Amino acid sequence: LLPTPTVNRVLLEKNILSWGDAIDSVWNKYFFVIIEGEKIPIIFKIKFTHFKPHHRVVIHSAGWAPNQHNWYINMPPKVVAHEIGHMLGAYDEYRGGALSYKKPVIDTSSIMGSKLSASQAYPRHLALLEHELVNYFENNQLKVVRVTGISI
């Protein structure tokens, strides 16, 4: 995270905790990779750092035009979880958003939809990860699945 000079550092540290909780509750509790009959949990370890980040995110003190590279100190945690979805390869699922060009989906119940109350992530949101894992393991039978009713 790269805060602009006007960002309140105390508030940023507080928000980092709630942002991390939201990310964890959406992306880390239900997904598994199934490969050769074995179910392996998918855990994303989000680290907010400025040292060799995978993504550079500028934190702004004012305004509102969030995207995966520009966040605001007053962003609700679910919006941060939505932006993390983009970093994982998920498209928007609301009209006017960055929809998939291959198979656009409008789903207001998903974390990639337009409602802040929505918090569901689905296997389609991890299609890029699934594709990369299929190539890495050279196994076309590999699947990313969501298991409901239990958590990791």
Disulfide bonds with the S-S distance in Angstrom:
none
